[in-house]
Amino acid sequence: MTAPATAGRQEKDATVTTGAAGNGSRTGLRLPGGLWGLSRVLLLLCVFKVVVIPGPDITFDVSNIYQGWYEVLRTGTYPLDDITWQYPPAAAFAMLSPALLPFLGYASAFFVLAFLCDALVFGLLLHTGRRSGRSLRGAWFWLAGVPLLGPTAYARYDVMVTAVAVAGLLAAGRSPRVLGALAGFGAVLKVWPVLLLAGAPKGRATLRSWSTAVGAAAAVLAFCVVWMPGALAFLGFQRDRGTEVESLGAMVFHVARHFGWDGEARMNYGSIEFLGPYVSTVSTAALVLTIAAFGWLLVWRLRARHFASSTVADAAFVAVLLFTTTSRVLSPQYMLWLVGLAAVCLAYRSSRMRRPAHLVLWATAVTQFEFPVWFSHVTRSDPLGMAVLFTRNGLLIAATVIACRILWRHTVTEPRLAAAAAGRIPAQATQPEREKALSGSR
């Protein structure tokens, strides 16, 4: 084979492997693009109530709560008298965002903006997946995960936060400062994006990303405080929340109800929570578990030796899994965070998070039955409600444990063993020389 022919074949193979732009790759994107469009049209039909999903009205939060906050925010103040306002001050940007589409009603504009954020995430994952060392698995994962959650994905502002987080993680390899800026802004938007910084490579990358995050968060927070009174009112409202019926800790009371526990499940602080004896104890235990989880993250951070291209995404995925599973509140929209982060992990060929990512995907599918379809069964703690809730939470626990083990093994155990093996090789190589010296043959 001639050199030009060989080069042409190698170029063709590289195009197939990396997904470089070209007519073939554009043709290959038609299928995921078409499936994404079809599935999202179905979601829009659900939130616009052309197709009705059984269970509670999932659009109530947007058309009533969010719109109510919108009307208050327009007057120049945060909702100081509404205990359901439990979000950081930058959440006001999300609540006011439908004003960008004044030709639509509030709820309709919100759903369209959620759709656009979904499209942004999908586009970023497609673009990343076509680069060398990357994979389109992440785009496929996002394509499937969002509709598995159902219309809840478009009926909460979490898809907007997830878009910020995904953009930050995908930019981490090229610009730690962009990661830091988006993580800092996201933290003032809904707290959890600060966990994106957990896996920043040690050294300059950590310094740049963390310092930029602090600066960005401080700037946004200062703007919100000066912009309107009541920017920090959410702290008191969030502190007083109890154990929500979908959380890990709530499983204790779902079982206890069948053995005479005299508490109840009712609306409290904007969600259905358990109220009664021992609830405060379980809530405290959840907080202790969260602290312990972050303690484990700190130990991992100190002992980690190897940071691959996917480690930033892998560590963020693990951190948010720990935060979610140990929280007093485990609302269905939280699954969107995990789907987005898992999709970023799978966009890297070096990531080993495929198994916990698939468990998260199964948990997301079960979540749509837990809420809204069979939510009435969950609140009654009947066998069907307990089965679906325990299945979802069990899948999340399994995903968390497995993801933690993978992250530790990939960044701590394997590099230590490799270093030990490398340290033994010179000693073995010099053994014959040592034997000659001892025998006096030199």
C-alpha positions as CSV (number, residue, x, y, z in Angstrom):
1,M,0.0,0.0,0.0
2,T,1.4,3.4,-0.9
3,A,2.1,6.1,1.7
4,P,-0.8,8.4,0.4
5,A,-3.2,5.5,0.6
6,T,-2.1,4.6,4.1
7,A,-2.4,8.2,5.2
8,G,-5.9,8.4,3.7
9,R,-7.0,5.2,5.5
10,Q,-5.6,6.5,8.8
11,E,-7.4,9.8,8.4
12,K,-10.6,8.0,7.7
13,D,-10.1,5.8,10.8
14,A,-9.4,8.9,12.9
15,T,-12.6,10.5,11.6
16,V,-14.6,7.5,12.6
17,T,-12.9,7.2,16.0
18,T,-13.0,10.8,17.1
19,G,-16.2,11.8,15.3
20,A,-14.6,14.7,13.4
21,A,-16.9,17.0,11.5
22,G,-17.8,15.8,8.1
23,N,-20.7,14.6,6.0
24,G,-20.6,11.1,7.6
25,S,-20.6,12.4,11.1
26,R,-23.4,14.9,10.3
27,T,-25.4,11.9,9.0
28,G,-24.6,10.0,12.2
29,L,-26.0,12.9,14.3
30,R,-29.4,12.8,12.5
31,L,-30.6,9.8,14.6
32,P,-29.9,11.2,18.1
33,G,-31.0,14.7,16.9
34,G,-34.3,13.3,15.6
35,L,-34.9,11.2,18.7
36,W,-34.1,14.2,21.0
37,G,-36.6,16.3,19.1
38,L,-39.4,13.7,19.2
39,S,-39.0,13.0,22.9
40,R,-38.9,16.7,23.7
41,V,-42.1,17.4,21.7
42,L,-43.7,14.8,23.9
43,L,-42.5,16.5,27.1
44,L,-43.9,19.9,25.8
45,L,-47.2,18.2,25.1
46,C,-47.2,17.0,28.7
47,V,-46.4,20.4,30.3
48,F,-48.9,22.2,28.0
49,K,-51.5,19.5,29.1
50,V,-52.2,18.2,25.7
51,V,-51.1,14.9,27.1
52,V,-52.1,14.4,30.8
53,I,-49.9,12.4,33.1
54,P,-51.7,10.7,36.0
55,G,-51.1,12.1,39.5
56,P,-50.7,15.6,40.8
57,D,-50.5,18.5,38.4
58,I,-46.7,18.9,37.9
59,T,-47.1,22.4,36.4
60,F,-48.6,23.8,39.6
61,D,-45.3,25.0,40.9
62,V,-44.6,27.1,37.7
63,S,-48.1,28.5,37.2
64,N,-48.7,29.3,40.8
65,I,-45.6,29.3,43.0
66,Y,-43.0,30.5,40.5
67,Q,-45.4,33.0,39.0
68,G,-46.3,34.3,42.5
69,W,-42.6,34.8,43.3
70,Y,-42.3,36.6,39.9
71,E,-45.0,39.1,40.8
72,V,-43.3,39.8,44.2
73,L,-39.8,40.1,42.6
74,R,-41.1,42.6,40.1
75,T,-41.9,44.9,43.0
76,G,-38.3,45.1,44.0
77,T,-38.1,42.7,46.9
78,Y,-37.6,39.0,47.6
79,P,-40.6,37.0,48.9
80,L,-39.8,37.8,52.6
81,D,-43.1,36.5,53.9
82,D,-43.2,33.2,51.9
83,I,-41.5,30.3,53.8
84,T,-41.5,28.3,50.5
85,W,-38.8,30.6,49.2
86,Q,-35.9,28.4,50.1
87,Y,-33.5,29.1,47.2
88,P,-30.3,31.2,47.0
89,P,-30.8,34.8,45.8
90,A,-29.7,34.2,42.2
91,A,-32.7,31.9,41.8
92,A,-34.6,35.2,41.2
93,F,-33.0,35.3,37.7
94,A,-34.7,32.0,36.9
95,M,-38.0,33.1,38.2
96,L,-37.8,36.4,36.3
97,S,-36.5,34.8,33.1
98,P,-39.9,34.3,31.4
99,A,-39.9,38.1,31.0
100,L,-37.5,37.4,28.2
101,L,-40.5,36.1,26.2
102,P,-43.1,38.8,26.8
103,F,-45.3,37.5,23.9
104,L,-46.0,34.3,26.0
105,G,-47.7,33.8,29.3
106,Y,-45.5,33.1,32.3
107,A,-45.9,29.3,32.4
108,S,-45.6,28.9,28.6
109,A,-42.4,31.1,28.5
110,F,-40.9,29.1,31.4
111,F,-41.5,25.8,29.6
112,V,-40.0,27.1,26.4
113,L,-36.9,28.4,28.3
114,A,-36.5,25.0,30.0
115,F,-36.7,23.4,26.5
116,L,-33.9,25.7,25.3
117,C,-31.7,24.8,28.3
118,D,-32.3,21.2,27.5
119,A,-31.3,21.8,23.9
120,L,-28.1,23.6,25.1
121,V,-27.0,20.7,27.2
122,F,-27.7,18.2,24.4
123,G,-25.7,20.4,21.9
124,L,-22.8,20.8,24.3
125,L,-22.6,17.0,24.8
126,L,-22.8,16.3,21.1
127,H,-20.1,18.8,20.4
128,T,-17.9,17.3,23.1
129,G,-18.6,13.8,22.0
130,R,-17.1,14.4,18.5
131,R,-13.7,15.4,19.9
132,S,-10.7,13.1,20.3
133,G,-10.8,11.0,23.4
134,R,-14.5,11.8,23.9
135,S,-17.7,9.8,23.3
136,L,-21.2,10.4,22.2
137,R,-22.4,8.2,25.0
138,G,-23.0,11.3,27.1
139,A,-25.3,12.9,24.6
140,W,-27.3,9.6,24.3
141,F,-27.5,9.4,28.1
142,W,-28.9,12.9,28.3
143,L,-31.3,12.2,25.5
144,A,-32.7,9.2,27.4
145,G,-32.5,10.5,30.9
146,V,-34.6,13.7,30.6
147,P,-37.8,12.1,29.2
148,L,-37.4,9.2,31.7
149,L,-38.0,11.8,34.4
150,G,-41.0,13.0,32.6
151,P,-42.5,16.5,32.4
152,T,-41.1,17.3,35.9
153,A,-37.9,18.1,34.0
154,Y,-39.5,21.1,32.3
155,A,-41.6,22.1,35.3
156,R,-38.8,23.1,37.7
157,Y,-35.9,25.4,37.2
158,D,-33.3,22.6,37.9
159,V,-32.8,22.1,34.1
160,M,-31.4,25.7,34.0
161,V,-29.0,25.0,36.9
162,T,-28.0,21.7,35.3
163,A,-27.2,23.5,32.1
164,V,-24.8,25.8,34.0
165,A,-23.2,22.8,35.7
166,V,-22.7,20.8,32.5
167,A,-21.2,23.8,30.7
168,G,-18.8,24.3,33.6
169,L,-17.6,20.7,33.7
170,L,-17.2,20.5,29.9
171,A,-15.0,23.6,30.0
172,A,-12.9,22.4,32.9
173,G,-10.2,20.8,30.8
174,R,-9.5,23.9,28.8
175,S,-10.2,26.7,31.3
176,P,-10.3,26.1,35.1
177,R,-11.4,29.7,35.4
178,V,-14.5,29.1,33.4
179,L,-15.3,26.1,35.6
180,G,-14.8,28.2,38.7
181,A,-17.0,31.1,37.3
182,L,-19.9,28.8,36.4
183,A,-19.6,26.8,39.7
184,G,-19.6,30.0,41.7
185,F,-22.6,31.4,39.8
186,G,-24.3,28.1,40.1
187,A,-23.8,28.0,43.9
188,V,-25.7,31.3,44.2
189,L,-28.3,29.8,41.9
190,K,-28.9,26.5,43.8
191,V,-25.9,25.7,46.0
192,W,-25.1,22.2,44.7
193,P,-23.0,23.3,41.7
194,V,-20.2,24.3,44.1
195,L,-19.5,20.6,44.3
196,L,-18.2,20.7,40.7
197,L,-14.9,21.9,42.2
198,A,-14.3,18.8,44.2
199,G,-12.2,17.1,41.5
200,A,-10.2,20.1,40.2
201,P,-6.7,18.9,39.6
202,K,-4.3,19.8,42.4
203,G,-2.0,22.8,41.9
204,R,-2.7,25.8,39.7
205,A,-5.9,24.4,38.3
206,T,-7.4,24.2,41.8
207,L,-6.1,27.7,42.7
208,R,-7.6,29.2,39.6
209,S,-10.9,27.4,39.7
210,W,-11.5,27.8,43.4
211,S,-10.5,31.5,43.6
212,T,-12.6,32.3,40.5
213,A,-15.5,30.5,42.1
214,V,-15.2,32.5,45.3
215,G,-15.0,35.7,43.3
216,A,-17.9,35.0,41.1
217,A,-20.1,33.8,44.0
218,A,-19.2,36.9,46.0
219,A,-19.9,39.2,43.1
220,V,-23.3,37.7,42.3
221,L,-24.3,37.5,46.0
222,A,-23.3,41.2,46.5
223,F,-25.3,42.2,43.4
224,C,-28.4,40.4,44.7
225,V,-28.0,41.9,48.2
226,V,-27.8,45.4,46.8
227,W,-30.4,44.7,44.1
228,M,-33.3,43.8,46.4
229,P,-33.9,43.4,50.2
230,G,-34.3,39.9,51.6
231,A,-31.6,38.2,49.5
232,L,-30.6,36.0,52.5
233,A,-34.1,35.3,53.8
234,F,-33.9,31.8,52.4
235,L,-31.4,30.7,55.0
236,G,-33.9,30.6,57.8
237,F,-36.6,29.0,55.7
238,Q,-34.2,26.2,54.6
239,R,-32.9,25.6,58.1
240,D,-36.4,24.8,59.4
241,R,-37.3,22.1,56.8
242,G,-38.0,18.6,58.0
243,T,-37.8,15.1,56.5
244,E,-39.5,15.0,53.1
245,V,-41.4,11.8,52.3
246,E,-39.2,10.9,49.3
247,S,-35.9,11.1,51.2
248,L,-33.7,8.3,52.4
249,G,-34.5,9.1,56.1
250,A,-38.3,9.0,55.3
251,M,-38.0,5.3,54.7
252,V,-37.9,4.8,58.4
253,F,-41.3,6.4,58.9
254,H,-42.9,4.7,55.9
255,V,-42.1,1.4,57.7
256,A,-42.9,2.8,61.2
257,R,-46.4,3.7,60.1
258,H,-47.2,0.0,59.8
259,F,-46.1,-0.5,63.4
260,G,-48.1,2.1,65.2
261,W,-46.1,5.3,64.7
262,D,-48.6,8.2,65.2
263,G,-47.0,10.8,63.0
264,E,-48.4,12.1,59.7
265,A,-47.3,13.2,56.2
266,R,-48.6,16.6,55.2
267,M,-47.6,19.8,53.3
268,N,-44.9,21.7,55.2
269,Y,-42.4,24.2,53.9
270,G,-43.5,23.6,50.3
271,S,-43.3,19.8,50.2
272,I,-44.9,16.8,51.8
273,E,-42.9,16.0,55.0
274,F,-43.3,13.6,57.9
275,L,-44.3,15.3,61.1
276,G,-44.3,13.6,64.5
277,P,-42.2,11.8,67.0
278,Y,-38.5,11.2,66.2
279,V,-38.7,13.2,62.9
280,S,-36.2,15.7,64.3
281,T,-33.9,12.8,65.3
282,V,-33.9,11.4,61.7
283,S,-33.4,14.8,60.3
284,T,-30.3,15.3,62.5
285,A,-29.1,11.8,61.5
286,A,-29.4,12.9,57.8
287,L,-27.3,16.0,58.5
288,V,-24.7,13.8,60.3
289,L,-24.6,11.5,57.2
290,T,-24.1,14.5,54.9
291,I,-21.2,15.8,57.1
292,A,-19.7,12.3,57.1
293,A,-20.0,12.1,53.3
294,F,-18.2,15.4,52.9
295,G,-15.6,14.2,55.3
296,W,-15.0,11.2,53.0
297,L,-14.7,13.6,50.1
298,L,-12.1,15.6,52.0
299,V,-10.0,12.5,52.7
300,W,-10.3,11.4,49.1
301,R,-9.1,14.8,48.0
302,L,-6.1,14.7,50.2
303,R,-5.1,11.1,49.2
304,A,-5.9,11.3,45.5
305,R,-2.8,10.9,43.3
306,H,-4.0,10.6,39.8
307,F,-6.3,13.0,38.0
308,A,-7.4,11.9,34.5
309,S,-9.3,14.0,32.0
310,S,-12.6,12.7,33.4
311,T,-11.7,13.1,37.1
312,V,-13.3,16.5,37.5
313,A,-16.6,15.1,36.2
314,D,-16.3,11.8,38.0
315,A,-15.7,13.6,41.4
316,A,-18.5,16.0,40.8
317,F,-20.9,13.1,40.1
318,V,-19.8,11.3,43.2
319,A,-20.1,14.5,45.3
320,V,-23.6,15.2,44.2
321,L,-24.6,11.6,44.6
322,L,-23.5,11.8,48.2
323,F,-25.2,15.1,48.7
324,T,-28.5,13.9,47.2
325,T,-28.8,10.5,48.9
326,T,-28.0,11.9,52.4
327,S,-30.2,15.0,52.1
328,R,-33.4,15.5,54.2
329,V,-35.1,16.3,50.9
330,L,-34.9,14.2,47.8
331,S,-37.3,15.9,45.3
332,P,-37.8,14.2,41.9
333,Q,-36.1,17.0,40.0
334,Y,-32.8,16.3,41.8
335,M,-32.5,13.4,39.5
336,L,-31.9,15.8,36.7
337,W,-28.7,17.0,38.4
338,L,-27.4,13.4,38.5
339,V,-28.4,12.7,34.9
340,G,-26.5,15.8,33.7
341,L,-23.4,15.0,35.6
342,A,-23.5,11.3,34.6
343,A,-23.8,12.4,31.0
344,V,-20.7,14.5,31.3
345,C,-18.8,11.5,32.8
346,L,-19.8,9.3,29.9
347,A,-18.7,11.9,27.4
348,Y,-15.1,11.0,28.5
349,R,-13.7,7.7,27.3
350,S,-11.4,7.5,30.3
351,S,-14.4,7.6,32.8
352,R,-15.3,4.4,34.6
353,M,-18.6,5.7,35.9
354,R,-20.7,3.7,33.4
355,R,-22.2,1.3,35.9
356,P,-23.3,3.9,38.5
357,A,-24.5,6.1,35.7
358,H,-26.8,3.3,34.4
359,L,-28.1,2.8,38.0
360,V,-29.0,6.5,38.1
361,L,-30.8,6.1,34.7
362,W,-32.9,3.3,36.2
363,A,-33.6,5.3,39.3
364,T,-34.7,8.2,37.1
365,A,-37.1,5.9,35.3
366,V,-38.6,4.7,38.6
367,T,-38.8,8.3,39.9
368,Q,-41.5,9.2,37.3
369,F,-43.7,6.5,38.8
370,E,-42.8,7.7,42.3
371,F,-43.8,11.2,41.3
372,P,-46.2,12.1,39.9
373,V,-47.9,8.8,38.8
374,W,-48.1,7.0,42.1
375,F,-47.3,9.8,44.5
376,S,-50.6,9.4,46.4
377,H,-49.5,5.8,47.2
378,V,-46.1,7.1,48.5
379,T,-47.7,9.7,50.8
380,R,-50.0,6.9,52.2
381,S,-47.1,4.5,52.7
382,D,-49.1,1.7,51.1
383,P,-47.3,-1.3,49.6
384,L,-47.2,0.1,46.1
385,G,-45.8,3.5,47.3
386,M,-43.2,1.9,49.5
387,A,-42.1,-0.5,46.7
388,V,-41.5,2.2,44.2
389,L,-39.8,4.5,46.7
390,F,-37.6,1.9,48.1
391,T,-36.6,0.7,44.6
392,R,-35.6,4.3,43.6
393,N,-33.7,5.0,46.8
394,G,-32.1,1.6,46.7
395,L,-30.8,2.2,43.2
396,L,-29.4,5.6,44.4
397,I,-27.6,4.0,47.4
398,A,-26.1,1.3,45.1
399,A,-25.0,4.0,42.6
400,T,-23.4,6.1,45.4
401,V,-21.5,3.2,46.9
402,I,-20.2,1.9,43.6
403,A,-19.3,5.4,42.3
404,C,-17.3,6.1,45.5
405,R,-15.4,2.8,45.2
406,I,-14.6,3.5,41.5
407,L,-13.4,7.0,42.2
408,W,-11.2,5.9,45.1
409,R,-9.7,2.9,43.2
410,H,-9.0,4.9,40.1
411,T,-7.4,7.9,41.8
412,V,-5.9,6.5,45.0
413,T,-5.5,2.8,45.1
414,E,-4.3,2.1,41.5
415,P,-1.8,5.0,41.4
416,R,-0.3,3.9,44.8
417,L,0.1,0.3,43.6
418,A,1.6,1.5,40.3
419,A,4.1,3.7,42.2
420,A,5.0,0.8,44.5
421,A,5.5,-1.5,41.5
422,A,7.7,1.1,39.8
423,G,9.8,1.4,43.0
424,R,10.5,-2.3,43.0
425,I,11.8,-2.5,39.5
426,P,15.1,-0.7,40.1
427,A,15.8,-2.9,43.1
428,Q,15.3,-6.1,41.1
429,A,17.5,-4.7,38.3
430,T,20.4,-4.1,40.7
431,Q,20.1,-7.5,42.5
432,P,22.8,-9.3,40.4
433,E,25.2,-6.5,41.0
434,R,24.6,-6.7,44.7
435,E,25.2,-10.5,44.7
436,K,28.5,-10.0,42.8
437,A,29.7,-7.5,45.4
438,L,28.8,-9.8,48.3
439,S,30.6,-12.8,46.7
440,G,33.7,-10.8,46.1
441,S,33.6,-11.5,42.3
442,R,33.9,-7.8,41.5
